[in-house]
């Protein structure tokens, strides 16, 4: 009996030690679980583990709050179907099934309802295996990316509005880096390049910055002056006024060029046409003034009259001489009556024109009769030293006409020349 009692006592002690060790191990596990739970409860991401029937075995506090519960115990042991609308549950469950089928982790974007609307999550879902390697559970970590998603949507909407405004412009609008690579362009610029705006990005050295030397010069000019640079560009018989605006980085350094090109072809053509018409009008006026200012009036078969009126400039002087000589040649005139009654002023230039014309006519065998020399004009000619030798001078145009018609028979005696 003693031996049996000893054996029983020994086994009892061993059992007590074993139970104590088990209790210690269980407490260690519970402590580790508490530590792990405390850690994951402070993670804002949704963390959960569920079995293949979609029943939760583990979650963190963030996941409980997402499901509208205050305690994790209200989630664990419950099926996910209890917490989500059918369409949301079916979507999440489909991803769980995909993980189980593939046996590997996946990354998916999932959504779920919240009080302020639908929230978006970037979920990492992965298989959890038992000791034998069999997939028993599905684990997941879902990070709320709603703020980023909404910011991206606002950015895309803003970019779309900006692009729509740019595309509405008929001017060329491009954003290029300092190496000439296109970042973005509007529809008008893309059309000139034979593509659509989404195809322009990445293209290099395009019109109107298709010359690398020009681009380099522009960059240097903008850096030096810190102001936009302007230049003209032409392509396919179209003209553009182009302005390159500096676009700077956050540290104030020149990073890109905003290119604005306005098609001014029609304006230039209109200006050229206007200039051409203006030149035509001026030429027509000049010819009309010449015809009116220096008319050639036939008196007889052999005599013509040329009245001079107003100021005699270089152009009129040349036309006067040309008209006189043409009259001598074309009409065979022997007598030319030059009336200076209407000449406003007589200076060296006018005197030289009269003398030169008279000499040229004499060389062609014609006699020049000058009429209408007023006393002030005569004095001016004398003061200027003008030599009108060989030129018949008469008081009036009427006397000159009578002299020419009668063939040197005149009512009043002519005056021969006015010499200094």
TINU-375002 format. One record per residue (C-alpha): chain; x, y, z; residue in three letters; residue number from 1. Coordinates in nm, 2 decimals, always signed. Example, Ala and Ser with C-alpha at 12.3 -4.5 7.8 and 13.67 -1.06 7.14 Angstrom:
// TINU-375002
c  px  py  pz  r  k
A  +1.23  -0.45  +0.78  ALA  1 $
A  +1.37  -0.11  +0.71  SER  2 $
//
This chain:
// TINU-375002
c  px  py  pz  r  k
A  +0.00  +0.00  +0.00  UNK  1 $
A  +0.28  +0.23  +0.08  UNK  2 $
A  +0.42  +0.19  -0.27  UNK  3 $
A  +0.09  +0.25  -0.43  UNK  4 $
A  +0.04  +0.56  -0.22  UNK  5 $
A  +0.38  +0.69  -0.32  UNK  6 $
A  +0.30  +0.64  -0.68  UNK  7 $
A  -0.03  +0.82  -0.66  UNK  8 $
A  +0.12  +1.11  -0.47  UNK  9 $
A  +0.40  +1.13  -0.73  UNK  10 $
A  +0.15  +1.13  -1.02  UNK  11 $
A  -0.06  +1.39  -0.84  UNK  12 $
A  +0.23  +1.62  -0.80  UNK  13 $
A  +0.33  +1.57  -1.16  UNK  14 $
A  -0.02  +1.65  -1.27  UNK  15 $
A  -0.03  +1.96  -1.06  UNK  16 $
A  +0.30  +2.08  -1.21  UNK  17 $
A  +0.17  +2.00  -1.56  UNK  18 $
A  -0.16  +2.19  -1.49  UNK  19 $
A  +0.04  +2.48  -1.36  UNK  20 $
A  +0.26  +2.48  -1.66  UNK  21 $
A  -0.04  +2.46  -1.89  UNK  22 $
A  -0.20  +2.75  -1.70  UNK  23 $
A  +0.12  +2.95  -1.73  UNK  24 $
A  +0.14  +2.88  -2.11  UNK  25 $
A  -0.22  +2.97  -2.15  UNK  26 $
A  -0.17  +3.29  -1.97  UNK  27 $
A  +0.13  +3.36  -2.18  UNK  28 $
A  -0.07  +3.30  -2.50  UNK  29 $
A  -0.36  +3.52  -2.36  UNK  30 $
A  -0.11  +3.79  -2.28  UNK  31 $
A  +0.04  +3.77  -2.63  UNK  32 $
A  -0.31  +3.78  -2.77  UNK  33 $
A  -0.39  +4.08  -2.56  UNK  34 $
A  -0.07  +4.25  -2.68  UNK  35 $
A  -0.14  +4.16  -3.04  UNK  36 $
A  -0.50  +4.27  -3.01  UNK  37 $
A  -0.39  +4.60  -2.85  UNK  38 $
A  -0.15  +4.66  -3.14  UNK  39 $
A  -0.40  +4.58  -3.41  UNK  40 $
A  -0.67  +4.78  -3.23  UNK  41 $
A  -0.46  +5.09  -3.27  UNK  42 $
A  -0.41  +5.04  -3.64  UNK  43 $
A  -0.66  +5.25  -3.85  UNK  44 $
A  -0.68  +4.98  -4.12  UNK  45 $
A  -0.96  +4.72  -4.10  UNK  46 $
A  -0.80  +4.39  -3.99  UNK  47 $
A  -1.00  +4.07  -3.98  UNK  48 $
A  -0.99  +3.69  -4.01  UNK  49 $
A  -1.29  +3.49  -4.12  UNK  50 $
A  -1.35  +3.12  -4.20  UNK  51 $
A  -1.45  +3.00  -4.54  UNK  52 $
A  -1.82  +3.04  -4.45  UNK  53 $
A  -1.76  +3.41  -4.39  UNK  54 $
A  -1.78  +3.40  -4.01  UNK  55 $
A  -1.54  +3.63  -3.83  UNK  56 $
A  -1.29  +3.48  -3.59  UNK  57 $
A  -1.08  +3.78  -3.53  UNK  58 $
A  -1.11  +4.16  -3.60  UNK  59 $
A  -0.97  +4.48  -3.47  UNK  60 $
A  -1.15  +4.77  -3.31  UNK  61 $
A  -1.14  +4.97  -3.64  UNK  62 $
A  -1.32  +4.69  -3.81  UNK  63 $
A  -1.58  +4.68  -3.54  UNK  64 $
A  -1.64  +5.05  -3.56  UNK  65 $
A  -1.67  +5.03  -3.94  UNK  66 $
A  -1.95  +4.78  -3.89  UNK  67 $
A  -2.12  +5.00  -3.65  UNK  68 $
A  -2.03  +4.81  -3.33  UNK  69 $
A  -1.85  +4.93  -3.02  UNK  70 $
A  -1.70  +4.59  -2.92  UNK  71 $
A  -1.51  +4.33  -3.11  UNK  72 $
A  -1.72  +4.06  -2.93  UNK  73 $
A  -2.02  +4.19  -3.13  UNK  74 $
A  -1.84  +4.09  -3.45  UNK  75 $
A  -1.65  +3.77  -3.37  UNK  76 $
A  -1.86  +3.46  -3.43  UNK  77 $
A  -2.10  +3.65  -3.65  UNK  78 $
A  -2.13  +3.61  -4.03  UNK  79 $
A  -2.03  +3.90  -4.25  UNK  80 $
A  -2.38  +3.88  -4.42  UNK  81 $
A  -2.52  +4.04  -4.10  UNK  82 $
A  -2.33  +4.36  -4.14  UNK  83 $
A  -2.34  +4.45  -4.51  UNK  84 $
A  -2.60  +4.50  -4.79  UNK  85 $
A  -2.62  +4.21  -5.03  UNK  86 $
A  -2.44  +4.38  -5.31  UNK  87 $
A  -2.15  +4.48  -5.08  UNK  88 $
A  -2.13  +4.14  -4.92  UNK  89 $
A  -2.13  +3.96  -5.25  UNK  90 $
A  -1.85  +4.17  -5.39  UNK  91 $
A  -1.63  +4.12  -5.08  UNK  92 $
A  -1.72  +3.75  -5.07  UNK  93 $
A  -1.62  +3.71  -5.43  UNK  94 $
A  -1.27  +3.83  -5.35  UNK  95 $
A  -1.25  +3.59  -5.05  UNK  96 $
A  -1.34  +3.30  -5.28  UNK  97 $
A  -1.07  +3.41  -5.53  UNK  98 $
A  -0.81  +3.40  -5.25  UNK  99 $
A  -0.92  +3.05  -5.15  UNK  100 $
A  -0.91  +2.93  -5.50  UNK  101 $
A  -0.57  +3.07  -5.59  UNK  102 $
A  -0.42  +3.00  -5.26  UNK  103 $
A  -0.23  +3.33  -5.26  UNK  104 $
A  -0.28  +3.69  -5.16  UNK  105 $
A  -0.46  +3.94  -5.38  UNK  106 $
A  -0.49  +4.32  -5.38  UNK  107 $
A  -0.83  +4.46  -5.46  UNK  108 $
A  -1.02  +4.79  -5.43  UNK  109 $
A  -1.34  +4.74  -5.23  UNK  110 $
A  -1.61  +4.98  -5.11  UNK  111 $
A  -1.85  +4.99  -4.82  UNK  112 $
A  -2.12  +5.23  -4.69  UNK  113 $
A  -2.06  +5.48  -4.42  UNK  114 $
A  -2.26  +5.76  -4.27  UNK  115 $
A  -2.11  +6.02  -4.51  UNK  116 $
A  -2.14  +5.80  -4.81  UNK  117 $
A  -1.95  +5.52  -4.98  UNK  118 $
A  -1.59  +5.47  -4.86  UNK  119 $
A  -1.32  +5.30  -5.07  UNK  120 $
A  -1.06  +5.06  -4.94  UNK  121 $
A  -0.74  +4.91  -5.07  UNK  122 $
A  -0.76  +4.55  -4.94  UNK  123 $
A  -0.49  +4.29  -4.91  UNK  124 $
A  -0.66  +3.95  -4.87  UNK  125 $
A  -0.45  +3.63  -4.80  UNK  126 $
A  -0.51  +3.27  -4.71  UNK  127 $
A  -0.45  +3.15  -4.35  UNK  128 $
A  -0.36  +2.77  -4.32  UNK  129 $
A  -0.38  +2.53  -4.04  UNK  130 $
A  -0.09  +2.32  -3.91  UNK  131 $
A  -0.14  +2.07  -4.20  UNK  132 $
A  -0.12  +2.35  -4.46  UNK  133 $
A  -0.49  +2.34  -4.54  UNK  134 $
A  -0.66  +2.68  -4.60  UNK  135 $
A  -0.91  +2.73  -4.32  UNK  136 $
A  -0.95  +3.11  -4.30  UNK  137 $
A  -0.92  +3.42  -4.50  UNK  138 $
A  -0.73  +3.72  -4.36  UNK  139 $
A  -0.76  +4.08  -4.47  UNK  140 $
A  -0.62  +4.42  -4.42  UNK  141 $
A  -0.82  +4.70  -4.57  UNK  142 $
A  -0.69  +5.06  -4.58  UNK  143 $
A  -0.93  +5.35  -4.62  UNK  144 $
A  -0.83  +5.54  -4.94  UNK  145 $
A  -1.15  +5.74  -4.97  UNK  146 $
A  -0.97  +6.08  -4.91  UNK  147 $
A  -0.71  +5.99  -5.18  UNK  148 $
A  -0.98  +5.86  -5.41  UNK  149 $
A  -1.19  +6.17  -5.37  UNK  150 $
A  -0.88  +6.39  -5.41  UNK  151 $
A  -0.79  +6.21  -5.73  UNK  152 $
A  -1.15  +6.25  -5.86  UNK  153 $
A  -1.14  +6.62  -5.78  UNK  154 $
A  -0.80  +6.65  -5.96  UNK  155 $
A  -0.93  +6.46  -6.26  UNK  156 $
A  -1.24  +6.67  -6.27  UNK  157 $
A  -1.03  +6.99  -6.24  UNK  158 $
A  -0.80  +6.86  -6.51  UNK  159 $
A  -1.10  +6.77  -6.73  UNK  160 $
A  -1.24  +7.12  -6.69  UNK  161 $
A  -0.91  +7.28  -6.76  UNK  162 $
A  -0.86  +7.06  -7.07  UNK  163 $
A  -1.21  +7.14  -7.19  UNK  164 $
A  -1.14  +7.51  -7.16  UNK  165 $
A  -0.80  +7.46  -7.34  UNK  166 $
A  -0.97  +7.26  -7.61  UNK  167 $
A  -1.23  +7.52  -7.67  UNK  168 $
A  -0.95  +7.76  -7.77  UNK  169 $
A  -0.85  +7.78  -8.14  UNK  170 $
A  -0.50  +7.90  -8.03  UNK  171 $
A  -0.22  +7.65  -7.99  UNK  172 $
A  -0.15  +7.57  -7.63  UNK  173 $
A  +0.13  +7.34  -7.52  UNK  174 $
A  +0.32  +7.26  -7.20  UNK  175 $
A  +0.68  +7.14  -7.27  UNK  176 $
A  +0.98  +7.07  -7.05  UNK  177 $
A  +1.31  +7.23  -7.11  UNK  178 $
A  +1.42  +6.95  -7.33  UNK  179 $
A  +1.13  +7.01  -7.57  UNK  180 $
A  +0.92  +6.71  -7.46  UNK  181 $
A  +0.55  +6.78  -7.46  UNK  182 $
A  +0.37  +6.73  -7.13  UNK  183 $
A  +0.02  +6.82  -7.25  UNK  184 $
A  -0.14  +7.01  -7.53  UNK  185 $
A  -0.49  +7.13  -7.64  UNK  186 $
A  -0.69  +7.00  -7.93  UNK  187 $
A  -0.59  +7.28  -8.16  UNK  188 $
A  -0.21  +7.21  -8.11  UNK  189 $
A  -0.27  +6.83  -8.14  UNK  190 $
A  -0.46  +6.89  -8.46  UNK  191 $
A  -0.15  +7.07  -8.61  UNK  192 $
A  +0.05  +6.76  -8.51  UNK  193 $
A  -0.20  +6.52  -8.67  UNK  194 $
A  -0.32  +6.35  -8.35  UNK  195 $
A  -0.54  +6.39  -8.05  UNK  196 $
A  -0.44  +6.56  -7.72  UNK  197 $
A  -0.39  +6.23  -7.53  UNK  198 $
A  -0.14  +6.12  -7.80  UNK  199 $
A  +0.08  +6.43  -7.78  UNK  200 $
A  +0.24  +6.37  -7.44  UNK  201 $
A  +0.60  +6.25  -7.48  UNK  202 $
A  +0.64  +6.39  -7.83  UNK  203 $
A  +0.96  +6.59  -7.88  UNK  204 $
A  +1.05  +6.92  -8.06  UNK  205 $
A  +0.71  +6.98  -8.21  UNK  206 $
A  +0.58  +7.30  -8.38  UNK  207 $
A  +0.62  +7.58  -8.30  UNK  208 $
A  +0.92  +7.47  -8.09  UNK  209 $
A  +1.05  +7.23  -8.36  UNK  210 $
A  +1.39  +7.39  -8.37  UNK  211 $
A  +1.61  +7.29  -8.08  UNK  212 $
A  +1.83  +7.59  -8.13  UNK  213 $
A  +1.52  +7.82  -8.09  UNK  214 $
A  +1.41  +7.63  -7.78  UNK  215 $
A  +1.76  +7.67  -7.62  UNK  216 $
A  +1.77  +8.04  -7.71  UNK  217 $
A  +1.42  +8.08  -7.55  UNK  218 $
A  +1.52  +7.91  -7.23  UNK  219 $
A  +1.83  +8.12  -7.20  UNK  220 $
A  +1.63  +8.44  -7.27  UNK  221 $
A  +1.36  +8.36  -7.02  UNK  222 $
A  +1.62  +8.27  -6.75  UNK  223 $
A  +1.80  +8.60  -6.82  UNK  224 $
A  +1.51  +8.83  -6.84  UNK  225 $
A  +1.26  +8.65  -6.61  UNK  226 $
A  +0.99  +8.75  -6.86  UNK  227 $
A  +0.79  +8.57  -7.14  UNK  228 $
A  +0.96  +8.54  -7.47  UNK  229 $
A  +0.79  +8.61  -7.80  UNK  230 $
A  +0.86  +8.51  -8.16  UNK  231 $
A  +0.70  +8.44  -8.49  UNK  232 $
A  +0.65  +8.10  -8.65  UNK  233 $
A  +0.52  +7.98  -8.98  UNK  234 $
A  +0.40  +7.64  -9.11  UNK  235 $
A  +0.20  +7.53  -9.41  UNK  236 $
A  +0.16  +7.90  -9.52  UNK  237 $
A  +0.01  +7.99  -9.18  UNK  238 $
A  +0.17  +8.25  -8.95  UNK  239 $
A  +0.16  +8.24  -8.57  UNK  240 $
A  +0.25  +8.49  -8.30  UNK  241 $
A  +0.40  +8.27  -8.03  UNK  242 $
A  +0.47  +8.35  -7.66  UNK  243 $
A  +0.66  +8.12  -7.43  UNK  244 $
A  +0.57  +8.17  -7.06  UNK  245 $
A  +0.80  +8.04  -6.78  UNK  246 $
A  +0.66  +7.77  -6.55  UNK  247 $
A  +0.86  +7.73  -6.23  UNK  248 $
A  +0.90  +7.45  -5.98  UNK  249 $
A  +0.83  +7.49  -5.61  UNK  250 $
A  +1.19  +7.61  -5.55  UNK  251 $
A  +1.14  +7.89  -5.81  UNK  252 $
A  +1.36  +7.73  -6.08  UNK  253 $
A  +1.25  +7.73  -6.44  UNK  254 $
A  +1.10  +7.39  -6.51  UNK  255 $
A  +0.88  +7.41  -6.81  UNK  256 $
A  +0.75  +7.64  -7.09  UNK  257 $
A  +0.39  +7.72  -7.15  UNK  258 $
A  +0.36  +7.78  -7.53  UNK  259 $
A  +0.08  +8.00  -7.66  UNK  260 $
A  +0.05  +8.04  -8.03  UNK  261 $
A  -0.21  +8.25  -8.21  UNK  262 $
A  -0.29  +8.21  -8.57  UNK  263 $
A  -0.25  +8.55  -8.73  UNK  264 $
A  -0.26  +8.44  -9.09  UNK  265 $
A  -0.58  +8.62  -9.18  UNK  266 $
A  -0.47  +8.93  -9.01  UNK  267 $
A  -0.14  +8.93  -9.19  UNK  268 $
A  -0.31  +8.86  -9.52  UNK  269 $
A  -0.56  +9.14  -9.46  UNK  270 $
A  -0.27  +9.38  -9.36  UNK  271 $
A  -0.08  +9.28  -9.68  UNK  272 $
A  -0.39  +9.32  -9.89  UNK  273 $
A  -0.46  +9.66  -9.73  UNK  274 $
A  -0.10  +9.76  -9.79  UNK  275 $
A  -0.13  +9.65  -10.15  UNK  276 $
A  -0.45  +9.84  -10.20  UNK  277 $
A  -0.30  +10.14  -10.03  UNK  278 $
A  +0.00  +10.13  -10.26  UNK  279 $
A  -0.24  +10.10  -10.56  UNK  280 $
A  -0.44  +10.40  -10.43  UNK  281 $
A  -0.12  +10.60  -10.38  UNK  282 $
A  +0.01  +10.51  -10.72  UNK  283 $
A  -0.33  +10.60  -10.88  UNK  284 $
A  -0.33  +10.93  -10.69  UNK  285 $
A  +0.02  +11.00  -10.79  UNK  286 $
A  -0.06  +10.93  -11.16  UNK  287 $
A  -0.37  +11.14  -11.13  UNK  288 $
A  -0.19  +11.42  -10.97  UNK  289 $
A  +0.08  +11.40  -11.24  UNK  290 $
A  -0.18  +11.41  -11.52  UNK  291 $
A  -0.37  +11.69  -11.35  UNK  292 $
A  -0.06  +11.87  -11.23  UNK  293 $
A  +0.13  +11.86  -11.56  UNK  294 $
A  -0.12  +11.84  -11.84  UNK  295 $
A  -0.01  +11.85  -12.21  UNK  296 $
A  -0.25  +12.08  -12.40  UNK  297 $
A  -0.23  +12.08  -12.78  UNK  298 $
A  -0.26  +12.43  -12.94  UNK  299 $
A  -0.18  +12.35  -13.30  UNK  300 $
A  -0.02  +12.06  -13.49  UNK  301 $
A  +0.32  +12.20  -13.40  UNK  302 $
A  +0.25  +12.37  -13.06  UNK  303 $
A  +0.16  +12.25  -12.71  UNK  304 $
A  +0.11  +12.42  -12.37  UNK  305 $
A  +0.21  +12.29  -12.03  UNK  306 $
A  +0.08  +12.48  -11.73  UNK  307 $
A  +0.26  +12.43  -11.40  UNK  308 $
A  +0.05  +12.47  -11.08  UNK  309 $
A  +0.14  +12.45  -10.72  UNK  310 $
A  +0.47  +12.32  -10.57  UNK  311 $
A  +0.72  +12.15  -10.79  UNK  312 $
A  +0.88  +11.86  -10.60  UNK  313 $
A  +1.13  +11.61  -10.74  UNK  314 $
A  +0.86  +11.37  -10.87  UNK  315 $
A  +0.67  +11.65  -11.05  UNK  316 $
A  +0.99  +11.80  -11.18  UNK  317 $
A  +1.08  +11.46  -11.35  UNK  318 $
A  +0.73  +11.42  -11.48  UNK  319 $
A  +0.73  +11.78  -11.61  UNK  320 $
A  +1.05  +11.72  -11.81  UNK  321 $
A  +0.92  +11.38  -11.93  UNK  322 $
A  +0.59  +11.53  -12.04  UNK  323 $
A  +0.76  +11.81  -12.23  UNK  324 $
A  +1.00  +11.58  -12.41  UNK  325 $
A  +0.72  +11.34  -12.49  UNK  326 $
A  +0.52  +11.62  -12.64  UNK  327 $
A  +0.81  +11.72  -12.86  UNK  328 $
A  +0.87  +11.37  -12.98  UNK  329 $
A  +0.52  +11.23  -13.01  UNK  330 $
A  +0.35  +11.55  -13.15  UNK  331 $
A  +0.65  +11.69  -13.34  UNK  332 $
A  +0.60  +12.01  -13.15  UNK  333 $
A  +0.82  +12.31  -13.25  UNK  334 $
A  +0.68  +12.54  -12.98  UNK  335 $
A  +0.62  +12.46  -12.62  UNK  336 $
A  +0.44  +12.71  -12.40  UNK  337 $
A  +0.53  +12.67  -12.03  UNK  338 $
A  +0.30  +12.87  -11.80  UNK  339 $
A  +0.43  +12.92  -11.45  UNK  340 $
A  +0.15  +13.15  -11.33  UNK  341 $
A  +0.04  +12.89  -11.08  UNK  342 $
A  +0.38  +12.80  -10.94  UNK  343 $
A  +0.35  +12.89  -10.57  UNK  344 $
A  +0.72  +12.94  -10.50  UNK  345 $
A  +1.04  +12.96  -10.71  UNK  346 $
A  +1.36  +12.84  -10.56  UNK  347 $
A  +1.68  +12.70  -10.69  UNK  348 $
A  +1.52  +12.36  -10.75  UNK  349 $
A  +1.24  +12.51  -10.96  UNK  350 $
A  +1.48  +12.73  -11.16  UNK  351 $
A  +1.70  +12.43  -11.23  UNK  352 $
A  +1.40  +12.23  -11.35  UNK  353 $
A  +1.29  +12.52  -11.59  UNK  354 $
A  +1.64  +12.56  -11.73  UNK  355 $
A  +1.70  +12.19  -11.77  UNK  356 $
A  +1.36  +12.14  -11.95  UNK  357 $
A  +1.43  +12.44  -12.18  UNK  358 $
A  +1.77  +12.30  -12.28  UNK  359 $
A  +1.64  +11.95  -12.33  UNK  360 $
A  +1.36  +12.09  -12.56  UNK  361 $
A  +1.61  +12.30  -12.75  UNK  362 $
A  +1.83  +12.00  -12.81  UNK  363 $
A  +1.52  +11.83  -12.98  UNK  364 $
A  +1.47  +12.14  -13.20  UNK  365 $
A  +1.18  +12.29  -13.01  UNK  366 $
A  +1.14  +12.65  -12.89  UNK  367 $
A  +1.03  +12.71  -12.53  UNK  368 $
A  +0.80  +13.00  -12.44  UNK  369 $
A  +0.76  +13.08  -12.07  UNK  370 $
A  +0.46  +13.28  -11.96  UNK  371 $
A  +0.32  +13.41  -11.64  UNK  372 $
A  +0.65  +13.51  -11.48  UNK  373 $
A  +0.54  +13.76  -11.22  UNK  374 $
A  +0.77  +14.04  -11.09  UNK  375 $
A  +0.85  +13.85  -10.77  UNK  376 $
A  +0.93  +13.53  -10.96  UNK  377 $
A  +1.15  +13.73  -11.21  UNK  378 $
A  +1.33  +13.88  -10.91  UNK  379 $
A  +1.37  +13.54  -10.76  UNK  380 $
A  +1.51  +13.40  -11.08  UNK  381 $
A  +1.76  +13.69  -11.10  UNK  382 $
A  +1.86  +13.65  -10.74  UNK  383 $
A  +1.91  +13.28  -10.80  UNK  384 $
A  +2.13  +13.34  -11.11  UNK  385 $
A  +1.90  +13.14  -11.33  UNK  386 $
A  +2.01  +13.15  -11.70  UNK  387 $
A  +1.70  +13.14  -11.92  UNK  388 $
A  +1.89  +13.25  -12.24  UNK  389 $
A  +1.72  +13.13  -12.55  UNK  390 $
A  +1.38  +13.11  -12.37  UNK  391 $
A  +1.10  +13.34  -12.50  UNK  392 $
A  +0.92  +13.50  -12.21  UNK  393 $
A  +0.57  +13.65  -12.23  UNK  394 $
A  +0.35  +13.82  -11.97  UNK  395 $
A  +0.06  +13.58  -11.99  UNK  396 $
A  -0.05  +13.24  -12.11  UNK  397 $
A  -0.29  +13.42  -12.35  UNK  398 $
A  +0.01  +13.59  -12.51  UNK  399 $
A  +0.20  +13.26  -12.53  UNK  400 $
A  -0.10  +13.09  -12.70  UNK  401 $
A  -0.13  +13.38  -12.95  UNK  402 $
A  +0.25  +13.36  -13.02  UNK  403 $
A  +0.23  +12.99  -13.08  UNK  404 $
A  -0.08  +12.99  -13.30  UNK  405 $
A  +0.05  +13.27  -13.52  UNK  406 $
A  +0.38  +13.10  -13.56  UNK  407 $
A  +0.59  +13.37  -13.39  UNK  408 $
A  +0.36  +13.65  -13.50  UNK  409 $
A  +0.25  +13.81  -13.17  UNK  410 $
A  +0.07  +14.11  -13.05  UNK  411 $
A  +0.34  +14.20  -12.80  UNK  412 $
A  +0.71  +14.18  -12.85  UNK  413 $
A  +0.86  +13.88  -12.67  UNK  414 $
A  +1.13  +13.91  -12.41  UNK  415 $
A  +1.43  +13.70  -12.48  UNK  416 $
A  +1.56  +13.53  -12.17  UNK  417 $
A  +1.61  +13.65  -11.82  UNK  418 $
A  +1.97  +13.65  -11.72  UNK  419 $
A  +2.14  +13.72  -11.40  UNK  420 $
//
